[in-house]
Amino acid sequence: MEQSLSEKSYRHIYRKLSRGELSPGARLVNRVLATEIGVSVIPVREAIHRLASEGLIRHIPGSGAFVRELSWQDLDELYVLRDALESCAAEEAARHISEDQLEGLESIVERMEGIHEEIATCSDQHATPGLLHGWLDCEEEFHEILVESARNSLLSKVVREHRAVNRVFDAQRNDPNILTSDVARRTCHERWRLLQALRDRNAALSRRLISEQIQLGRKTVLHHFRKNRLRRDSV
């Protein structure tokens, strides 16, 4: 029972982190969280320890546990890691992906196109917070299926261990301006190309396409991060 309460606490806190409900640098108070979840402080403490081991929370001796703050270096390193892991996954997926998984990926890209169409109707051609959250959900689902279709349990385990960090950092840069109509359009176009490469069982092309997509995301996000940092520093 205690283990299930620990898992319940973990999921509750992780959900708050992934939705951006806990700000970077915010202190986590065990008793407050325990009251929210309806458990004792013991499973909350265990959940926070697990989140700390995943790199989402940092402990400061004598001060407590705090939401890890995003840095330029953190982002850059995550994109390097994602490229290495998911390029490998795409190459293997081209050899092993099932028809059901291909249809699942196609359904996700269709949802992304729907989001792009909604962004295109916005006067400033930028996503709203709701559209950004929907887009990030699609991105996560797409990459989950892609990695699963590689049929490599060790690769899946390593990717899964780092996905939580990616999701929380996505929430920390919860700025709809990062997703423009042009970015969404290009991403959808490239996803269709990747799907065709997977259908054709073209492993080399699948690897190259996902790498190019990740590097484009890296360039877009790091540029946005630098611009926002310069803006804050000048205030």
LINGIQUI-V264931 format. One record per residue. N is the residue number from 1. RES is the residue in one small letter. PHI is phi in whole degrees, 0 to 359 (999 if undefined). PSI is psi in whole degrees, 0 to 359 (* if undefined). NEAR is the number of other C-alpha atoms within 8 Angstrom. Layout:
# LINGIQUI-V264931
n = [N,N]
res = [RES,RES]
phi = [PHI,PHI]
psi = [PSI,PSI]
near = [NEAR,NEAR]
This chain:
# LINGIQUI-V264931
n = [1,2,3,4,5,6,7,8,9,10,11,12,13,14,15,16,17,18,19,20,21,22,23,24,25,26,27,28,29,30,31,32,33,34,35,36,37,38,39,40,41,42,43,44,45,46,47,48,49,50,51,52,53,54,55,56,57,58,59,60,61,62,63,64,65,66,67,68,69,70,71,72,73,74,75,76,77,78,79,80,81,82,83,84,85,86,87,88,89,90,91,92,93,94,95,96,97,98,99,100,101,102,103,104,105,106,107,108,109,110,111,112,113,114,115,116,117,118,119,120,121,122,123,124,125,126,127,128,129,130,131,132,133,134,135,136,137,138,139,140,141,142,143,144,145,146,147,148,149,150,151,152,153,154,155,156,157,158,159,160,161,162,163,164,165,166,167,168,169,170,171,172,173,174,175,176,177,178,179,180,181,182,183,184,185,186,187,188,189,190,191,192,193,194,195,196,197,198,199,200,201,202,203,204,205,206,207,208,209,210,211,212,213,214,215,216,217,218,219,220,221,222,223,224,225,226,227,228,229,230,231,232,233,234,235]
res = [m,e,q,s,l,s,e,k,s,y,r,h,i,y,r,k,l,s,r,g,e,l,s,p,g,a,r,l,v,n,r,v,l,a,t,e,i,g,v,s,v,i,p,v,r,e,a,i,h,r,l,a,s,e,g,l,i,r,h,i,p,g,s,g,a,f,v,r,e,l,s,w,q,d,l,d,e,l,y,v,l,r,d,a,l,e,s,c,a,a,e,e,a,a,r,h,i,s,e,d,q,l,e,g,l,e,s,i,v,e,r,m,e,g,i,h,e,e,i,a,t,c,s,d,q,h,a,t,p,g,l,l,h,g,w,l,d,c,e,e,e,f,h,e,i,l,v,e,s,a,r,n,s,l,l,s,k,v,v,r,e,h,r,a,v,n,r,v,f,d,a,q,r,n,d,p,n,i,l,t,s,d,v,a,r,r,t,c,h,e,r,w,r,l,l,q,a,l,r,d,r,n,a,a,l,s,r,r,l,i,s,e,q,i,q,l,g,r,k,t,v,l,h,h,f,r,k,n,r,l,r,r,d,s,v]
phi = [999,297,296,292,292,295,294,299,294,300,295,296,291,298,297,296,294,288,263,74,280,244,288,305,89,293,275,266,257,305,292,295,295,298,294,301,278,86,228,279,286,296,295,294,298,294,295,295,298,295,296,293,295,273,88,269,236,237,264,245,308,84,243,125,254,227,295,295,270,285,230,301,295,302,299,299,294,296,292,298,295,302,300,298,286,281,295,298,298,295,297,289,299,300,270,237,298,267,296,298,291,298,294,296,295,298,297,294,296,297,295,295,296,298,295,300,297,291,297,297,274,287,299,261,62,243,291,273,305,296,293,297,299,296,296,295,298,297,301,296,297,300,290,298,295,300,292,300,288,287,59,231,295,291,298,299,296,295,297,299,294,259,295,300,296,302,295,292,291,302,293,292,259,288,243,304,296,288,254,261,300,293,298,296,297,296,296,298,301,290,293,295,298,296,301,294,297,293,296,279,60,267,295,296,292,299,297,294,294,292,296,298,294,294,293,294,298,300,297,296,291,294,296,296,297,298,298,293,295,295,296,294,292,276,283]
psi = [318,324,319,326,324,318,319,318,319,312,323,312,319,320,318,321,315,342,2,19,346,115,151,131,352,142,136,121,114,314,323,314,320,320,317,316,332,36,177,175,343,307,331,317,319,320,317,322,319,317,326,320,335,356,10,335,146,139,133,112,129,351,323,198,138,150,129,136,143,139,161,317,321,311,313,316,323,319,323,316,314,317,313,313,313,336,317,317,318,320,315,325,323,335,334,351,142,167,322,319,322,319,324,317,319,320,321,316,325,321,321,322,323,320,319,318,323,320,321,337,348,142,326,4,25,153,155,167,319,319,322,315,319,320,314,324,316,317,315,315,319,311,329,313,319,314,318,322,351,343,40,103,325,317,317,319,315,316,317,322,333,349,324,318,316,315,317,322,328,316,325,332,44,62,108,337,344,337,102,167,321,317,316,319,312,321,315,317,314,329,323,321,318,317,320,320,321,318,325,357,35,93,315,317,321,317,315,318,316,325,316,321,318,320,327,317,319,313,315,312,316,324,316,320,313,317,315,322,318,322,316,320,334,348,*]
near = [4,6,7,7,10,13,10,9,14,13,8,9,10,9,8,10,12,12,9,11,7,9,9,10,8,8,8,9,7,9,8,7,11,13,9,6,9,6,10,9,9,7,14,15,9,9,13,11,8,9,12,11,8,11,9,12,13,10,9,8,5,4,6,9,12,13,14,10,6,9,6,9,6,8,11,10,8,9,11,8,8,10,12,8,10,12,14,9,14,15,15,12,15,16,11,9,11,7,6,6,10,12,8,9,12,10,8,11,12,8,9,12,11,8,11,11,9,8,14,10,7,9,6,4,10,14,15,8,9,7,11,11,8,9,10,9,8,12,8,9,9,10,9,8,11,12,15,9,13,15,9,7,6,6,10,10,8,8,10,8,8,9,8,10,10,9,10,13,11,10,11,10,6,8,6,11,7,10,10,11,13,6,8,12,10,8,9,11,8,10,9,10,9,12,11,8,13,15,9,7,8,12,14,7,10,15,13,9,11,13,11,8,10,11,10,8,8,10,8,9,9,11,8,9,9,9,8,8,8,8,8,7,6,5,4]
